[in-house]
Amino acid sequence: MVQAGGTTASTRYRVRGGGPLVGTVRASGMTKNAGCKQMAAALLAPAASTVRNLHPVADLDVMIDLLGAIGAEVDWAAPDALRIDASVALTPEAPYELVSRMRASINVLGPLLARHGRARVAMPGGDNIGSRKLDLHVRGLQAMGAEFDLVHGVIDARVNALCGARVLLDFPSVGATETIMTAAVLAKGETVIENAAREPEVSDLAAFLTAMGARISGAGTPTVTIEGVDDLGAADHTIIGDRIEGGTYLFAALATGGDVTVEGITLGQLGVAADKLADLGGLVEETVDGVRVVAGERPCAVDVQTLPYPGFATDFMPFAVAVLAVADGTGIVTENVFDNRLVFAAEFNRMGAHVHTEGRHAVVRGVRRLSGAPVQALDVRAGAALVLAGLVADGETVVHDAHHIDRGYADLAGKLRSLGADVQREGPA
């Protein structure tokens, strides 16, 4: 197994199956899907903003390097807080060697274009889970007056002055909603985004921008209205808890027949996933500071289809497959967001699972117990799902290429161990 760039993979999770997971764990701040994007948004103001509740996932390191390459000064203001000083002169260019490592790098496009009228951003990388085109980003910015060229894999955008516009998204894309929103806050006039993404992290970005002085209404609904302002200032914002990380432990509770409480998230942030956890056989309840799942004797097979929030999140889908792999009955999984996300199914089948895929669909026939095997993490969530599968497998499971998992989890092994799991991460940090 080889990492990008041709070097031999040397990071792995070693998992031994055991009993049910029991206990309480706290979800980290949503560093990957919220914090990194707010750090990019800090480029909008010639000031020093602070983003709090951050945790050391690999994507955070990439964003720190990227903002530094653009010219911002980034330093730790506290153990979990980064200060982004964009008051210095910025270079509105995001180099390939950084952008290729993380798709969220595209989030610098809107802020750089809004502040400088120019942005050169290499086509982004990230998980290989299918086509994730940028046409919605580009069309939204074009409606606001921007012009684009794509030359040698670099998006070259320019505009004299962004103007408010009505933007109707063909699909409620999180990334496109965020790009248009961060550009519109400094545009002249009013911008209305229709069919906007409703995910909690979009609302959290709006809260950060509002703290900077932006005028935004409707975030979290299908229609977001932004009234452009002349300038923005510094913000000090604490990001929301990571609902995807929290969901990882809740699905693990179901798979292992356990009783797990995740603090730092809310039931509402899970959307339809909360209902599916119950349909799979769990007792799901909201606590004072989190969500608790108490599993039954064995999960019940259900059908799952991924949809934009509040639908079943595509990032939860691999965890659902891990539970269905040991459920009573057969479930059908339909992936509606990314066209290649089910490629990880072959790794589950190496462990004795019965997962048959055809296009965007997977038929999962449950077995009572999986078998430990060497497997490969192909992306961040599929890798974490294989760790979950290892918890309900006889013998030892070794999940190679743990660097993928590190992109979204600060301490997956440690938190699972706190719930009673036998999990170790091996290799360099």
C-alpha positions in Angstrom: 0.0 0.0 0.0 1.4 3.4 -1.0 0.6 6.9 0.1 0.2 9.8 -2.3 3.6 10.7 -3.6 4.8 7.1 -3.7 6.0 6.6 -0.1 5.2 3.3 1.7 2.4 3.7 4.2 3.6 3.3 7.8 0.6 4.3 9.8 -2.1 1.8 10.9 -4.8 1.1 13.5 -4.5 -2.3 15.2 -8.0 -3.4 16.5 -9.0 -6.5 18.4 -12.7 -7.3 18.8 -14.2 -7.4 22.2 -17.3 -6.6 24.2 -19.7 -3.6 24.1 -18.5 -0.1 24.3 -19.7 1.7 27.4 -19.1 5.1 28.7 -19.0 8.8 27.9 -16.8 10.6 25.4 -16.7 14.2 24.2 -16.8 15.1 20.6 -14.0 17.5 19.5 -14.7 20.8 17.9 -15.6 20.4 14.2 -12.1 21.3 13.0 -12.2 19.7 9.6 -15.7 20.8 8.3 -16.1 24.1 10.3 -12.9 25.3 11.8 -10.7 25.1 8.7 -13.4 27.0 6.7 -13.7 29.8 9.3 -9.9 30.1 9.3 -10.1 30.7 5.5 -13.0 33.2 6.0 -10.7 35.2 8.4 -8.8 36.4 5.3 -11.8 38.7 4.6 -10.7 41.2 7.2 -7.4 43.1 7.6 -7.4 42.1 11.2 -6.6 39.3 13.6 -9.5 36.8 14.3 -9.5 33.9 16.6 -11.1 30.5 16.1 -11.6 28.3 19.2 -12.4 24.7 20.0 -9.9 23.5 17.4 -8.2 20.1 17.7 -5.1 18.7 16.0 -6.4 16.9 12.9 -4.2 16.6 9.8 -6.4 18.9 7.7 -5.8 21.7 10.3 -2.0 21.5 9.6 -2.7 21.9 5.9 -4.9 25.0 6.4 -2.3 26.6 8.7 0.3 26.1 6.0 -2.0 27.3 3.3 -2.9 30.6 5.1 0.8 31.1 5.8 1.6 30.7 2.1 -1.0 33.3 1.3 0.6 35.7 3.8 -1.5 35.5 6.9 0.2 35.0 10.3 -1.2 32.1 12.2 -0.3 31.2 15.7 -1.8 29.4 18.7 -3.5 31.9 21.0 -4.4 29.0 23.4 -4.1 25.2 23.4 -7.3 24.9 21.3 -7.5 28.4 19.7 -5.8 29.8 16.6 -5.2 33.4 15.9 -5.3 34.3 12.2 -3.8 37.8 11.5 -4.7 38.8 7.9 -3.8 42.5 8.4 -0.5 42.0 6.5 -0.3 42.1 2.7 -1.7 38.9 1.2 -0.8 37.0 -1.9 -4.1 35.9 -3.5 -2.7 32.5 -4.6 -3.2 29.0 -3.2 -0.4 26.7 -4.4 -1.0 23.2 -5.7 1.2 21.4 -3.2 -1.1 22.5 -0.4 -4.5 22.6 -2.1 -4.0 19.1 -3.5 -3.9 17.8 0.1 -7.3 19.0 1.2 -10.5 20.0 -0.6 -11.4 22.6 2.0 -8.6 24.7 0.5 -11.1 25.9 -2.1 -12.7 27.9 0.8 -10.0 30.6 0.2 -11.5 31.4 -3.2 -14.4 33.5 -2.0 -12.5 35.5 0.6 -9.6 36.3 -1.7 -11.8 37.3 -4.6 -13.9 39.5 -2.3 -11.0 41.2 -0.7 -8.5 41.5 -3.5 -10.6 41.1 -6.7 -8.2 38.3 -7.7 -7.7 34.7 -6.7 -5.5 31.9 -8.2 -6.4 28.6 -6.6 -5.2 25.2 -7.8 -7.9 22.5 -8.3 -8.4 21.0 -4.8 -7.7 17.4 -3.7 -8.9 15.4 -0.7 -10.6 12.1 -0.4 -11.0 10.1 -3.6 -14.8 9.5 -3.2 -16.0 10.5 -6.6 -16.6 13.6 -8.8 -16.8 16.8 -6.8 -16.9 19.5 -9.4 -16.6 23.2 -8.7 -19.2 24.4 -11.3 -21.6 25.5 -8.7 -18.9 27.6 -7.0 -17.9 29.2 -10.3 -21.4 29.9 -11.6 -22.4 31.6 -8.3 -19.4 33.9 -8.4 -19.9 34.5 -12.1 -23.5 35.7 -11.3 -21.8 38.3 -9.0 -19.5 39.5 -11.8 -16.4 37.4 -11.6 -14.6 36.1 -14.6 -12.7 32.7 -14.6 -10.0 30.9 -16.6 -8.9 27.4 -15.9 -5.3 27.1 -17.0 -3.0 24.1 -16.2 -5.1 23.0 -13.3 -5.4 26.5 -11.7 -8.6 28.5 -11.3 -7.8 32.1 -12.1 -10.6 34.4 -10.9 -10.8 38.2 -11.2 -13.4 40.9 -10.7 -13.4 44.7 -10.5 -16.2 44.7 -7.9 -18.5 41.9 -6.8 -22.2 42.8 -7.0 -25.1 41.1 -5.2 -27.1 38.6 -7.2 -29.7 35.9 -7.0 -28.0 32.5 -7.1 -30.1 29.4 -7.5 -28.0 26.2 -6.7 -28.8 23.1 -8.7 -27.9 21.1 -5.7 -27.6 22.3 -2.0 -23.8 22.1 -2.0 -22.1 22.9 1.3 -19.0 24.1 -0.4 -20.7 26.3 -3.0 -23.0 27.8 -0.4 -19.9 28.7 1.7 -18.0 30.1 -1.2 -20.8 32.3 -2.4 -21.6 33.4 1.2 -18.0 34.5 1.9 -17.8 36.4 -1.4 -21.2 38.1 -0.9 -20.4 39.6 2.5 -18.2 42.3 0.8 -20.2 42.5 -2.4 -22.2 45.6 -3.4 -25.9 45.1 -2.7 -27.9 42.0 -1.7 -27.1 38.4 -2.6 -29.8 35.7 -2.2 -28.7 32.0 -2.3 -31.7 29.7 -3.1 -31.5 26.0 -2.5 -28.7 26.7 -0.1 -27.1 24.0 2.0 -28.6 23.8 5.5 -25.9 21.9 7.4 -25.0 23.0 10.9 -21.5 24.0 9.8 -22.9 26.4 7.2 -24.9 28.1 10.1 -21.7 28.2 12.2 -19.8 29.9 9.3 -22.6 32.4 9.1 -22.2 33.0 12.9 -18.5 33.6 12.4 -19.0 36.0 9.5 -21.7 37.9 11.5 -19.2 38.3 14.4 -16.9 39.9 11.8 -19.7 42.4 10.9 -21.4 40.6 8.0 -25.2 40.9 7.5 -26.6 37.4 7.0 -30.1 36.1 7.5 -31.6 32.7 6.8 -28.5 30.5 7.4 -29.7 27.0 8.1 -32.7 27.4 5.8 -32.9 26.9 2.0 -32.8 30.7 1.4 -29.8 32.7 2.7 -29.7 36.5 2.2 -26.5 38.4 2.5 -26.4 42.2 2.5 -22.9 43.3 1.5 -20.9 45.6 3.8 -17.9 47.9 3.0 -15.5 46.1 5.4 -15.2 43.5 8.1 -13.4 43.3 11.4 -11.9 40.8 13.7 -14.0 38.0 15.3 -13.6 35.6 18.2 -15.6 32.5 17.7 -16.0 29.0 19.2 -16.8 26.4 16.6 -19.5 23.7 17.1 -18.9 20.2 18.2 -18.1 17.6 15.5 -21.3 15.8 14.7 -19.6 13.4 12.4 -17.0 12.4 15.0 -19.8 12.1 17.6 -21.8 9.9 15.2 -18.8 7.6 14.9 -19.1 6.6 18.5 -22.9 6.4 18.4 -22.8 3.9 15.5 -19.9 2.1 17.3 -22.3 1.7 20.3 -24.9 0.0 18.1 -22.4 -2.3 16.3 -21.0 -3.5 19.6 -24.2 -3.7 21.6 -23.0 -0.9 23.9 -24.2 2.2 25.8 -22.4 5.4 24.8 -23.0 9.0 25.5 -21.4 11.6 23.3 -21.1 15.1 24.8 -20.7 18.3 22.8 -23.3 17.6 20.0 -27.0 17.8 19.8 -29.7 15.5 18.5 -30.7 18.1 16.0 -27.2 18.2 14.4 -27.5 14.5 13.5 -30.6 15.1 11.3 -32.2 11.9 10.0 -29.2 9.9 11.3 -30.8 10.1 14.7 -33.9 8.3 13.4 -31.8 5.7 11.7 -29.9 5.0 14.9 -33.3 4.2 16.5 -34.5 2.2 13.5 -31.3 0.1 13.7 -32.4 -0.9 17.2 -30.9 1.8 19.5 -32.5 3.7 22.2 -31.6 7.3 21.3 -32.0 10.2 23.8 -30.8 13.7 24.2 -28.9 14.4 27.4 -28.0 17.7 29.1 -24.9 18.1 27.0 -25.1 15.4 24.3 -26.7 12.3 22.8 -26.9 8.8 24.3 -27.4 5.6 22.3 -28.2 2.3 24.1 -28.0 -0.7 21.8 -30.2 -3.7 21.7 -29.0 -7.3 21.5 -28.3 -7.1 17.8 -28.9 -4.3 15.2 -31.9 -4.5 13.0 -31.3 -4.2 9.2 -32.7 -1.0 7.6 -32.4 0.8 4.3 -30.3 4.0 4.2 -30.0 6.7 1.6 -27.8 9.7 1.9 -29.1 13.2 1.3 -28.1 16.7 2.1 -28.9 17.9 5.7 -31.2 17.2 7.4 -31.1 14.0 5.4 -28.7 11.1 6.3 -25.2 12.6 5.9 -23.0 10.9 3.4 -20.2 11.0 6.0 -22.3 8.7 8.2 -22.9 6.2 5.5 -19.7 4.1 6.0 -20.6 3.8 9.7 -24.1 2.5 8.8 -22.5 -0.1 6.6 -20.3 -1.2 9.5 -23.5 -1.7 11.6 -25.5 -3.4 8.8 -22.6 -5.8 8.3 -23.5 -7.4 11.7 -27.2 -6.7 11.7 -30.1 -9.1 11.6 -31.3 -9.1 8.0 -30.4 -7.3 4.8 -30.3 -3.5 4.2 -29.9 -1.5 1.1 -27.6 1.6 1.1 -28.0 4.2 -1.6 -25.3 6.9 -1.9 -26.9 10.0 -3.5 -24.1 12.5 -2.9 -20.8 11.1 -4.2 -20.5 8.7 -7.1 -17.6 6.6 -5.9 -18.0 6.5 -2.2 -18.9 2.8 -1.9 -15.5 1.7 -3.2 -14.6 0.7 0.3 -17.0 -2.2 0.3 -14.3 -4.6 -0.9 -12.4 -3.9 2.3 -15.4 -4.9 4.4 -15.8 -8.1 2.4 -12.2 -9.0 3.3 -13.4 -9.2 6.9 -16.2 -11.7 6.0 -19.0 -9.1 5.4 -21.5 -9.6 2.6 -21.6 -6.2 0.8 -22.6 -6.3 -2.9 -22.3 -3.0 -4.7 -23.7 -1.8 -8.0 -23.2 1.8 -8.9 -24.5 4.0 -6.1 -26.2 1.1 -4.3 -25.0 -1.5 -1.8 -26.9 -4.6 -0.5 -25.6 -5.5 2.9 -26.5 -8.9 4.3 -25.7 -9.1 8.0 -23.6 -11.8 9.7 -23.3 -12.3 13.4 -19.5 -11.7 13.6 -16.8 -10.5 11.2 -13.3 -11.8 10.9 -10.2 -9.8 11.6 -8.1 -9.0 8.5 -5.6 -6.5 7.0 -7.6 -3.8 5.3 -6.9 -0.3 3.9 -8.4 3.0 4.7 -9.4 4.7 1.4 -10.7 7.9 2.9 -11.3 9.4 6.3 -14.8 8.0 7.1 -14.3 4.7 5.4 -11.2 4.2 7.4 -12.9 5.0 10.7 -15.7 2.6 9.7 -13.2 -0.2 9.2 -11.9 0.5 12.8 -15.6 0.1 13.9 -15.8 -3.2 12.0 -12.7 -4.4 13.8 -14.5 -3.9 17.1 -17.0 -6.6 16.1 -14.5 -9.0 14.4 -12.9 -12.1 15.8 -9.1 -11.8 16.0 -7.1 -8.8 14.9 -7.9 -6.2 12.3 -5.1 -4.0 11.0 -6.3 -0.8 9.2 -3.5 0.5 7.0 -3.0 4.1 5.8 -4.2 5.6 9.0 -3.1 9.0 7.7 -6.5 9.2 6.0 -8.3 8.8 9.3 -6.0 11.4 10.9 -7.5 14.0 8.5 -10.7 14.1 10.6 -10.0 12.6 14.0 -7.7 14.1 16.7 -7.5 10.9 18.8 -9.9 8.2 17.5 -8.0 5.3 19.2 -7.7 7.1 22.6 -11.4 7.9 22.7 -12.4 4.4 21.7 -10.1 3.0 24.4 -11.9 5.2 26.9 -15.1 3.3 26.0 -13.4 -0.1 26.5 -12.1 -0.8 23.0 -8.8 -2.5 22.3 -7.4 -0.1 19.6 -4.0 1.2 19.0 -2.7 3.6 16.4 0.8 2.8 15.2 3.3 4.8 13.2 4.4 8.4 13.1 2.0 11.1 14.1 
